[in-house]
Amino acid sequence: MTAKETILGVNVSNHTYETLVAQVYDRAEQNKQSFIVAVNPEKIVKAEKDAGLRELINSADFQIPDGVGVLIASKIQGGSIKERITGVDLMIEIVKEAQARQKSIFLYGAKPGIAEKAKASLQEEYPYLQVAGVMDGYNHSDEAVIKAVNESHSDILFVAMGSPRQEEWINQNKNKICARVFQGVGGSFDVLAGVTKRAPAFFRNVGLEWLYRLLSEPKRWKRQMALPSFIYKALIMKNK
């Protein structure tokens, strides 16, 4: 497994999409589970104050740098993380490889009907993809979900419940589940289902997806204030 950097006490994996997907599937072939967590400035700022959240993130096998602020912080402290890895794009890369390797996936979470639409979207794009099961994130006991996933013999489980709830759920239940790959994917099912629109490619490519989301949803301004606070904290840590 490649090296990790620590940013304000939180581990961040140094990967490209290609190297991460390769390692995840290599581990699966060795019958090892992989738990993937997305890390962004907002989450790191919260984890700095919340030891439980910090421990949860650091316990994962892969912590992907899902936020341009993480790349900036890495540069400030002399690190080498240069590629942003978004949760939804990593999910797609894992799905592509699942089709190629004839591995099956399970979609769990989101509002009723959304996972089914996400499944339809994925199978339209990847017609040979094996979607072994779908289940929404409402009114299902953990036991029912675990049973459904295990009976489907899924290799990969994507959980869309929002963070950190989805990571807590994975961490608490992964040892009871047959899947080898676990990723918390937040609102990715909504994006795939066409319910939520992603930022245009220009904003994503220049690392300004956060700005597009802020302009589209001004009520997010309080959450976006985590970014300047995060960069300031990273600068302070460098000068200590």
N, C-alpha and C positions, 0 to 999 in steps of 0.2 A: 504494500500500500504506500502511495506517495506521501511526502512530508505534509504536515499541517502547520499552519501559522496560528498564533494565538493573538487575537485582537480584543483588548479590554477583557481578557479572561475567557473568551469564547474561541473554541477551535474552529478553524476554517480550512477546508481541504483545498489543495492546490491541484486542480485538474483542468483538462479540456473535456468537452463532451465525449470525445472519442476515447480518451484514457479512462474516464469514469465508467462509461458503459462497458468497456472491455473488462475492467476490474470487477464490476458487479456480476457479469455473466461468468467470469472465471471463478469467482467465489461460489456462485450457484452450482457450477459443475463440481466443486469440491464439497457440496452439500453445506455450505456456510450461508447463513442469512446476512443480508445487507439492509441496514436501516438508514435511509437518506433523509436529511433534514435541510430545509432551505434556511439560510442565514442572511438577514439584511440589517441595516443600521438600526431600525426600530426594535428589532428583536434583540440585538446586542445591547442596546441601551437598557432595555427591560431586564435582560439577564444579568447585567452588571449589578442591579439592585436585588435581584431575585435568585438566590443561590439554588433553589430547586429547579428553576428554568435553565439556569446555566449548566447544572449537572445533567439535566435531561438532554440538552443540545450536545454537550461534550461526550455523552455516552453513545451517541450515534456512530455508525461506521463511516459515514460521509456527511460533511457539512458543506453544502454548496454555496458559493458566494452569489446570492441572488439579490444584487443591489450594487449600483455603481459606487456607492459610498464605501463599500467593503474594499473595492479595488483601490480607491483613493487612500484609505487607511493603511492598506498593505504597502503602498508606495511610500507613504509618510514614514513608516517604521522600517523601511528598507527591505520589505518582503518582495515576493516574486509572483503574487497572484495577479494575473493580467486578463483573464477571461471571465466574464460574468456568465454564470450558468443559471438560467431561470427555471423555476419549477415546471412550468408548462412545456417549455422546450425540451427539458430533460425527459419528461414523461413521454413526449413524442419520439425521442431518440430511443428510449427503452422499448417503446411499442414497435418501432421499425425493426429493431433487433429481435424482438419476440416473434414477429412474423417470419423473419429469416430463419430463426432457430426452431420454429414451430413450438414456441412456449405459449402458455395461456395466461390471460390476465383476468383480474376481478376488479370491478369498479364499485367502491362502497362510499356512500356519502351524498351530500347535497340534498336539495329539496326533492320531493316525490316527482318522478318523471324526468328529472335532469340526467341522471345516470343512463337511462335508456336512450335519450337523445345523444348523449356523448358516445355511447356505444355505436349507434347508427352512423354518426359522423366518422368515427374511427374506422368502421368496417367499410364505409364508402371509399375512404382514402386507402385503406389497407385491406383489400378483400379477402386475403387469406389469414387474417389475424384471428386467433382463437380467443374470443371473449367468453370465458367460462361462466361468468355470472355477473349480475348487477344487483345492488340493493341501496335504497336511499338511506339517508342518515337520520330518519325519524322513527321513533317508537319501536325500535328493535333492541332486544337485550343483547348484551355482549355474547352470551351463549348462543343465541340464534345466528348472529353474524359469523362467529367462529365455526359453527356447524356448517353453515352454508358455504363458506370458503373452503373448508376441508373436504366437504363432499364434492365440490367442484374440481378438486385436485389442481387448483390454480398455482402457477409458478410465481406470479407477481400480483401484489395487492396494492392498488392505489386508493388512498383514503382522503376524501375531501370533506373535512369537517371544520376547517378553520384552525389557525394556529394560536396557542399551543395544544388545543384540545386533540387534534389529530395525532400529534406526536406523543401525547400522553397515552392515547388509546393504543397506538402501535406498541409503545414501550411496555405497556401493561399486558398485552395479549399476544405478542409475536411468538413467544415460546410455545403457545398453544396452537399455532397455525402452521400448516404445511408449507405455505409459500416461502420462497427463498429471498424475495426482494420486496421491500416495503418502502413506499414513498408517500409522505403527506403532500398533497398537491393543492391545498387551498381551494381557490375558485376555478381551477383548471377545467372541471366538468362543465361549469357555466360557460366558459370560453368555447369549449368544443361543441357545446349544445347550441351556441349562437345567442345565448341569453346575455352574455357580457361581451362587449367589444374590446379587443386589445388595441393598444396604441398603434398608430401607423408605423410602418417599418422604419421610417426616418427617425422617429423619436426613440425607438428601441435600439437602433444601430449606434446612435450617438450617446446612449446612456441617459436619455431624458424621458423615459417612460413615466417616471414619477411626476414630472412636470405636466405631462399630458393628462395623467389621472387627476392631478390637482386642478387643472383647468376644467376638466370634465365634471369633477365632483369637488367643488370648493369646500364642502364640509369636511374634507380630509385634511385641511390645513394644520390642525392640531397634531395629527399623526406625522405629517411631513416635517414638523419642527424637530423631530428626532434626528434628522439628517445633519443640520448645522451643529446641534449639540454633540452628536457622535463625532464629527470631524474635529470639533474643538477638543473633545476628550482625547482623541487620538494624538493630536498635536501636543497636548499637555503630557501624555504618557511618553512621547518621544523625548521630550526635554527633561524628563526626570532623571 
